[in-house]
Amino acid sequence: MPFAVGLTGGIGSGKTTVAELFAELGAGVVDTDVIARALTGAGQTAVGEIARRFGPQYVTADGALDRARMRKLAFEDARAKRDLESILHPLIRREAERQVANSTAPYVILVVPLLFESGAYQKLVRRVLVVDSDQETRVERVRRRNNLPREEILAIMASQVGQAERLRRADDVIRNDGDLAALEAQVAALHRKYLDLAAES
């Protein structure tokens, strides 16, 4: 199994940007959000299971998961959230394991937004990298990207592991305050470190 680093951080911290910078330097990137979107696309097996459990109203006309409607339900109903996770999480993990195992890159960045919350990926990764950003910056990023109201963004944040706990459990931290040059420098330094660690392992 290739040397894998788990990349995580709160919503709006900039995980995707950081992962893209690592990819540009030659790291392999496996993103569980990308896998989840693929598994819930038109005609995918997971969509049929979701429709059976939750009803056809949670599937769009073209046969994909209605993400906005499902996100709302999962936030309002803890049992629905658990049921959705019981369908999706094993499929996502299996595909993530497959992609990591098949990577030919010197090391792999495995992007898992809920790395600490799920606990399912700890055995796959050798180190944990947390992308950190202050709350107001994160709120503004999510508001611009997803067009969500502030209250909903704060509710999502409240449902995730807190910032202090994430930092306590991190092996490495990247600070993302919107300065791209500073971000690139941090990624480049960690890239060299991960190349060395992968070679040693």
Backbone as numpy.savetxt, mean C-alpha at the origin, in Angstrom:
# Nx Ny Nz CAx CAy CAz Cx Cy Cz
14.16 -16.55 -2.25 13.31 -15.35 -2.25 14.19 -14.10 -2.25
13.95 -13.15 -3.16 14.76 -11.93 -3.20 14.65 -11.14 -1.89
15.67 -10.30 -1.63 15.66 -9.40 -0.48 14.53 -8.40 -0.68
13.59 -8.34 0.26 12.43 -7.46 0.11 12.34 -6.49 1.28
11.99 -5.25 0.93 11.79 -4.19 1.92 10.31 -3.82 1.89
9.65 -3.86 3.04 8.26 -3.45 3.12 8.16 -1.94 3.21
7.47 -1.33 2.26 7.30 0.13 2.27 5.88 0.45 2.71
5.76 1.28 3.74 4.44 1.63 4.25 4.43 3.09 4.70
3.28 3.55 5.13 3.11 4.94 5.57 1.63 5.26 5.55
1.24 6.28 6.26 -0.17 6.67 6.32 -0.66 7.15 4.96
-1.97 7.20 4.83 -2.57 7.69 3.59 -2.07 9.11 3.29
-1.67 9.34 2.04 -1.19 10.66 1.63 0.26 10.95 1.95
1.00 9.94 2.45 2.40 10.19 2.82 3.32 10.24 1.60
2.88 9.66 0.49 3.70 9.69 -0.72 4.37 8.36 -1.04
3.75 7.26 -0.65 4.34 5.93 -0.87 4.57 5.65 -2.35
3.60 6.00 -3.18 3.70 5.72 -4.62 4.87 6.48 -5.24
5.01 7.76 -4.89 6.12 8.56 -5.40 7.45 7.95 -5.01
7.59 7.55 -3.75 8.83 6.95 -3.27 9.11 5.64 -4.00
8.08 4.80 -4.17 8.25 3.53 -4.87 8.71 3.76 -6.31
8.14 4.78 -6.96 8.54 5.09 -8.35 10.00 5.52 -8.42
10.47 6.26 -7.42 11.87 6.68 -7.39 12.80 5.47 -7.22
12.41 4.53 -6.37 13.20 3.29 -6.23 13.21 2.51 -7.54
12.06 2.44 -8.21 11.98 1.72 -9.49 12.92 2.33 -10.53
12.99 3.66 -10.55 13.88 4.35 -11.50 15.35 3.98 -11.27
15.69 3.62 -10.03 17.07 3.26 -9.70 17.34 1.76 -9.92
16.29 1.01 -10.29 16.49 -0.40 -10.61 15.92 -1.39 -9.62
15.26 -0.90 -8.57 14.61 -1.82 -7.62 13.37 -2.42 -8.26
13.04 -3.63 -7.85 11.74 -4.19 -8.22 10.69 -3.59 -7.32
9.49 -3.35 -7.84 8.40 -2.81 -7.02 7.18 -3.71 -7.17
6.65 -4.15 -6.03 5.40 -4.90 -5.98 4.47 -4.10 -5.09
3.33 -3.65 -5.64 2.43 -2.75 -4.92 1.10 -3.46 -4.69
0.75 -3.67 -3.41 -0.49 -4.40 -3.11 -1.74 -3.63 -3.53
-1.67 -2.30 -3.57 -2.83 -1.52 -4.06 -3.05 -1.77 -5.55
-1.96 -1.84 -6.32 -2.06 -2.13 -7.76 -2.64 -3.53 -7.96
-2.19 -4.49 -7.14 -2.71 -5.86 -7.22 -4.20 -5.86 -6.89
-4.59 -5.13 -5.83 -6.00 -5.09 -5.42 -6.88 -4.53 -6.54
-6.39 -3.47 -7.21 -7.17 -2.89 -8.32 -7.33 -3.88 -9.46
-6.25 -4.64 -9.74 -6.31 -5.63 -10.81 -7.30 -6.75 -10.46
-7.29 -7.18 -9.20 -8.16 -8.27 -8.77 -9.64 -7.87 -8.72
-9.90 -6.56 -8.65 -11.29 -6.10 -8.57 -11.72 -5.40 -9.86
-10.95 -5.64 -10.93 -11.31 -5.10 -12.24 -12.41 -5.90 -12.89
-12.84 -5.45 -14.05 -13.96 -6.08 -14.76 -13.71 -7.57 -15.00
-14.67 -8.39 -14.55 -14.63 -9.82 -14.84 -13.70 -10.63 -13.97
-13.06 -10.04 -12.98 -12.14 -10.78 -12.13 -12.90 -11.62 -11.10
-12.27 -12.73 -10.69 -12.91 -13.68 -9.76 -13.39 -13.01 -8.48
-12.58 -12.12 -7.94 -12.93 -11.47 -6.67 -14.23 -10.70 -6.78
-14.50 -10.13 -7.96 -15.72 -9.33 -8.13 -16.97 -10.21 -7.99
-16.91 -11.42 -8.55 -18.04 -12.35 -8.42 -18.30 -12.70 -6.97
-17.23 -12.94 -6.22 -17.38 -13.27 -4.79 -17.96 -12.09 -4.02
-17.50 -10.89 -4.36 -17.99 -9.68 -3.68 -19.48 -9.47 -3.99
-19.86 -9.69 -5.23 -21.28 -9.54 -5.62 -22.15 -10.55 -4.88
-21.66 -11.78 -4.72 -22.44 -12.80 -4.01 -22.62 -12.42 -2.54
-21.57 -11.86 -1.94 -21.64 -11.53 -0.52 -22.42 -10.23 -0.27
-22.19 -9.21 -1.11 -22.72 -7.88 -0.81 -23.88 -7.46 -1.71
-24.05 -8.13 -2.84 -25.13 -7.77 -3.76 -24.60 -7.11 -5.03
-25.37 -7.20 -6.12 -24.93 -6.68 -7.42 -24.75 -5.17 -7.46
-25.33 -4.45 -6.48 -25.22 -2.98 -6.47 -23.78 -2.53 -6.19
-22.92 -3.45 -5.76 -21.52 -3.10 -5.51 -20.60 -3.39 -6.70
-21.24 -3.70 -7.84 -20.49 -3.95 -9.07 -20.96 -2.96 -10.13
-20.01 -2.37 -10.84 -20.36 -1.39 -11.88 -20.92 -2.09 -13.12
-21.45 -1.32 -14.03 -22.07 -1.87 -15.25 -21.07 -2.68 -16.07
-19.79 -2.31 -16.01 -18.80 -3.07 -16.79 -18.21 -4.25 -16.03
-18.74 -4.55 -14.84 -18.33 -5.76 -14.11 -17.16 -5.60 -13.18
-16.82 -4.36 -12.82 -15.73 -4.11 -11.85 -16.34 -3.76 -10.50
-15.52 -3.80 -9.46 -15.97 -3.37 -8.13 -16.28 -1.88 -8.15
-17.42 -1.51 -7.57 -17.75 -0.09 -7.38 -17.00 0.36 -6.12
-15.81 0.91 -6.32 -14.92 1.19 -5.19 -15.48 2.24 -4.23
-16.07 3.28 -4.79 -16.59 4.36 -3.94 -17.70 3.84 -3.03
-18.62 3.06 -3.60 -19.73 2.52 -2.81 -19.23 1.52 -1.77
-18.28 0.69 -2.17 -17.75 -0.31 -1.24 -16.93 0.35 -0.12
-16.18 1.40 -0.46 -15.39 2.11 0.56 -16.32 2.69 1.62
-17.44 3.25 1.17 -18.42 3.85 2.10 -18.99 2.77 3.03
-19.38 1.64 2.46 -19.94 0.55 3.26 -18.92 0.03 4.27
-17.69 -0.19 3.82 -16.66 -0.74 4.69 -16.36 0.20 5.86
-16.49 1.51 5.61 -16.24 2.47 6.69 -17.38 2.51 7.70
-18.59 2.25 7.22 -19.76 2.34 8.10 -20.07 1.03 8.82
-19.57 -0.09 8.28 -19.95 -1.41 8.79 -18.70 -2.26 8.98
-18.31 -2.47 10.24 -17.08 -3.20 10.55 -17.14 -4.64 10.05
-18.33 -5.25 10.13 -18.44 -6.64 9.68 -18.27 -6.73 8.17
-18.85 -5.78 7.45 -18.70 -5.76 5.99 -17.22 -5.60 5.62
-16.53 -4.75 6.35 -15.09 -4.55 6.11 -14.33 -5.86 6.31
-14.64 -6.57 7.38 -13.97 -7.86 7.64 -14.27 -8.87 6.54
-15.54 -8.90 6.10 -15.93 -9.84 5.03 -15.20 -9.53 3.73
-15.11 -8.23 3.41 -14.40 -7.83 2.20 -12.93 -8.24 2.29
-12.33 -7.99 3.44 -10.92 -8.35 3.62 -10.71 -9.85 3.53
-11.67 -10.63 4.03 -11.51 -12.09 3.99 -11.55 -12.61 2.55
-12.20 -11.86 1.66 -12.21 -12.22 0.23 -10.92 -11.77 -0.45
-10.55 -10.52 -0.21 -9.45 -9.91 -0.98 -8.05 -10.21 -0.45
-7.88 -10.16 0.86 -6.51 -10.22 1.41 -5.74 -11.49 1.04
-6.36 -12.70 1.11 -5.59 -13.89 0.70 -5.18 -13.85 -0.77
-6.06 -13.33 -1.63 -5.74 -13.23 -3.06 -4.61 -12.25 -3.30
-4.67 -11.10 -2.61 -3.62 -10.08 -2.77 -2.29 -10.62 -2.28
-2.30 -11.25 -1.13 -1.04 -11.77 -0.57 -0.42 -12.82 -1.48
-1.25 -13.73 -2.01 -0.72 -14.78 -2.90 -0.05 -14.18 -4.13
-0.71 -13.18 -4.71 -0.16 -12.55 -5.91 1.10 -11.74 -5.57
1.11 -11.09 -4.41 2.30 -10.35 -3.98 3.48 -11.30 -3.79
3.23 -12.43 -3.15 4.29 -13.43 -2.94 4.83 -13.91 -4.28
3.93 -14.15 -5.23 4.33 -14.64 -6.55 5.22 -13.60 -7.24
4.80 -12.32 -7.20 5.57 -11.28 -7.87 6.94 -11.06 -7.22
6.99 -11.10 -5.89 8.27 -10.95 -5.20 9.20 -12.10 -5.58
8.68 -13.32 -5.51 9.49 -14.51 -5.80 10.02 -14.50 -7.23
9.25 -13.95 -8.17 9.64 -13.97 -9.58 10.48 -12.76 -9.99
10.71 -11.83 -9.07 11.47 -10.63 -9.43 12.93 -10.97 -9.69
13.49 -10.35 -10.72 14.91 -10.54 -11.02 15.73 -9.30 -10.65
15.08 -8.33 -9.99 15.76 -7.11 -9.56 16.69 -7.43 -8.39
17.68 -6.56 -8.12 18.60 -6.82 -7.00 17.90 -6.90 -5.65
16.81 -6.15 -5.50 15.97 -6.23 -4.30 14.58 -5.72 -4.67
13.61 -5.98 -3.81 12.22 -5.63 -4.10 11.67 -4.69 -3.03
11.00 -3.64 -3.47 10.22 -2.78 -2.58 8.78 -3.30 -2.64
8.29 -3.82 -1.51 6.92 -4.33 -1.43 6.06 -3.27 -0.74
5.19 -2.62 -1.51 4.37 -1.52 -0.99 3.10 -2.10 -0.36
2.97 -1.93 0.95 1.80 -2.42 1.68 1.31 -1.30 2.60
0.27 -0.54 2.17 -0.20 0.57 3.00 -0.53 0.15 4.44
-1.12 -1.02 4.61 -1.50 -1.47 5.96 -0.58 -2.58 6.44
0.72 -2.38 6.26 1.71 -3.40 6.63 1.61 -3.79 8.10
1.54 -2.79 8.98 1.48 -3.08 10.41 0.09 -3.56 10.82
-0.95 -3.00 10.19 -2.31 -3.37 10.56 -2.63 -4.82 10.20
-2.15 -5.28 9.05 -2.53 -6.62 8.58 -1.66 -7.71 9.21
-0.37 -7.44 9.38 0.52 -8.46 9.94 0.80 -9.61 8.99
0.20 -9.58 7.78 0.30 -10.72 6.87 1.59 -10.75 6.05
2.32 -9.64 6.05 3.48 -9.55 5.15 4.81 -9.52 5.90
4.76 -9.62 7.22 5.99 -9.47 8.00 7.05 -10.51 7.63
6.63 -11.72 7.31 7.59 -12.79 7.00 8.18 -12.63 5.60
7.54 -11.83 4.78 8.02 -11.63 3.40 9.13 -10.60 3.33
9.19 -9.68 4.30 10.12 -8.55 4.21 11.22 -8.66 5.26
12.40 -8.16 4.88 13.55 -8.20 5.78 13.70 -6.88 6.55
13.18 -5.81 5.97 13.23 -4.49 6.62 11.92 -3.77 6.34
11.63 -2.76 7.18 10.45 -1.93 6.97 10.87 -0.48 6.79
10.41 0.11 5.69 10.67 1.52 5.38 9.36 2.29 5.51
9.35 3.30 6.36 8.16 4.12 6.55 8.36 5.48 5.86
7.37 5.87 5.05 7.36 7.21 4.46 6.54 8.08 5.41
7.15 9.17 5.87 6.55 9.99 6.90 6.32 11.41 6.38
5.21 12.00 6.81 4.84 13.35 6.37 3.91 13.92 7.42
3.88 15.25 7.58 2.98 15.78 8.60 1.52 15.68 8.15
0.62 15.70 9.12 -0.79 15.39 8.85 -1.43 16.34 7.86
-1.21 17.62 8.00 -1.87 18.58 7.10 -1.42 18.41 5.65
-0.15 18.11 5.46 0.36 17.84 4.10 -0.34 16.62 3.53
-0.49 15.58 4.35 -1.14 14.34 3.90 -2.61 14.59 3.56
-3.31 15.33 4.43 -4.73 15.63 4.18 -4.89 16.35 2.84
-4.03 17.33 2.60 -4.12 18.12 1.36 -3.83 17.26 0.13
-2.85 16.37 0.23 -2.54 15.47 -0.89 -3.74 14.58 -1.22
-4.33 13.99 -0.19 -5.46 13.07 -0.42 -6.68 13.84 -0.95
-6.88 15.04 -0.42 -8.02 15.85 -0.89 -7.88 16.16 -2.38
-6.67 16.53 -2.79 -6.43 16.84 -4.21 -6.55 15.59 -5.09
-6.02 14.48 -4.58 -5.95 13.25 -5.38 -7.31 12.55 -5.49
-7.99 12.42 -4.36 -9.22 11.61 -4.32 -10.50 12.42 -4.21
-10.35 13.75 -4.04 -11.52 14.61 -3.93 -12.44 14.18 -2.79
-11.84 13.77 -1.67 -12.62 13.34 -0.51 -12.76 14.50 0.47
-13.87 14.54 1.22 -14.00 15.59 2.24 -13.00 15.35 3.38
-12.62 16.43 4.03 -11.62 16.37 5.10 -12.00 15.37 6.19
-13.31 15.35 6.56 -13.75 14.47 7.65 -13.49 13.01 7.29
-13.73 12.65 6.02 -13.52 11.26 5.60 -12.03 10.92 5.61
-11.20 11.86 5.19 -9.75 11.63 5.19 -9.26 11.42 6.63
-9.73 12.26 7.55 -9.32 12.13 8.95 -9.81 10.82 9.56
-11.00 10.36 9.13 -11.52 9.08 9.61 -10.64 7.92 9.13
-10.18 8.00 7.87 -9.27 6.97 7.35 -7.97 6.98 8.15
-7.45 8.17 8.40 -6.21 8.29 9.18 -6.38 7.70 10.58
-7.53 7.97 11.18 -7.78 7.48 12.54 -7.86 5.95 12.59
-8.22 5.33 11.46 -8.35 3.87 11.42 -7.01 3.17 11.21
-5.97 3.95 10.87 -4.65 3.38 10.62 -3.78 3.47 11.87
-2.72 2.67 11.89 -1.74 2.75 12.97 -1.23 4.19 13.06
-1.07 4.70 14.28 -0.65 6.08 14.46 0.78 6.33 13.99
1.07 7.60 13.71 2.36 8.01 13.19 3.51 7.59 14.11
3.35 7.84 15.41 4.41 7.51 16.37 4.70 6.02 16.39
3.64 5.21 16.32 3.81 3.75 16.34 4.50 3.27 15.06
4.11 3.86 13.92 4.76 3.50 12.65 6.27 3.78 12.72
6.61 4.97 13.21 8.02 5.36 13.28 8.79 4.47 14.25
8.14 4.07 15.33 8.79 3.21 16.32 9.15 1.85 15.71
8.30 1.38 14.81 8.49 0.03 14.24 9.29 0.03 12.93
9.68 1.20 12.47 10.40 1.30 11.20 11.88 0.96 11.37
12.46 0.32 10.35 13.92 0.17 10.28 14.54 1.39 9.62
13.81 1.94 8.64 14.27 3.12 7.90 13.10 4.08 7.74
13.41 5.38 7.67 12.35 6.39 7.51 12.75 7.35 6.40
11.80 7.65 5.53 11.98 8.71 4.54 11.00 9.81 4.88
11.51 11.02 4.97 10.66 12.19 5.27 10.26 12.83 3.94
8.96 12.95 3.71 8.46 13.49 2.45 7.64 14.75 2.71
8.29 15.91 2.60 7.60 17.18 2.84 7.33 17.94 1.55
7.47 17.25 0.41 7.16 17.89 -0.85 8.37 18.44 -1.59
9.56 18.30 -1.01 10.80 18.74 -1.66 11.35 17.54 -2.43
11.18 17.56 -3.76 11.53 16.40 -4.58 13.02 16.09 -4.53
13.86 17.12 -4.56 15.31 16.89 -4.52 15.72 16.19 -3.22
15.15 16.63 -2.10 15.45 16.00 -0.81 14.96 14.56 -0.79
13.79 14.33 -1.40 13.22 12.98 -1.46 14.12 12.07 -2.29
14.56 12.55 -3.44 15.44 11.75 -4.33 16.74 11.40 -3.63
17.29 12.35 -2.85 18.55 12.09 -2.14 18.37 10.99 -1.09
17.25 11.03 -0.37 16.98 10.01 0.64 16.81 8.63 0.00
16.09 8.59 -1.12 15.87 7.32 -1.82 17.20 6.77 -2.34
18.04 7.64 -2.91 19.33 7.21 -3.46 20.21 6.60 -2.36
20.22 7.23 -1.18 21.03 6.72 -0.07 20.55 5.35 0.38
19.22 5.19 0.48 18.67 3.89 0.90 18.86 2.84 -0.20
18.79 3.25 -1.45 19.02 2.32 -2.57 20.42 1.68 -2.43
21.43 2.50 -2.17 22.79 1.98 -2.00 22.86 1.02 -0.80
22.16 1.40 0.26 22.14 0.57 1.47 21.47 -0.78 1.17
20.34 -0.75 0.46 19.61 -1.99 0.18 20.38 -2.88 -0.80
21.11 -2.27 -1.74 21.95 -3.08 -2.64 23.00 -3.84 -1.83
23.61 -3.16 -0.86 24.62 -3.81 -0.01 24.00 -4.92 0.84
22.86 -4.63 1.43 22.20 -5.65 2.28 21.75 -6.85 1.46
21.25 -6.60 0.26 20.82 -7.70 -0.61 22.01 -8.56 -1.02
23.12 -7.91 -1.31 24.33 -8.65 -1.70 24.84 -9.52 -0.55
24.76 -8.99 0.66 25.22 -9.74 1.85 24.32 -10.93 2.15
23.04 -10.79 1.81 22.10 -11.87 2.16 22.14 -12.98 1.13
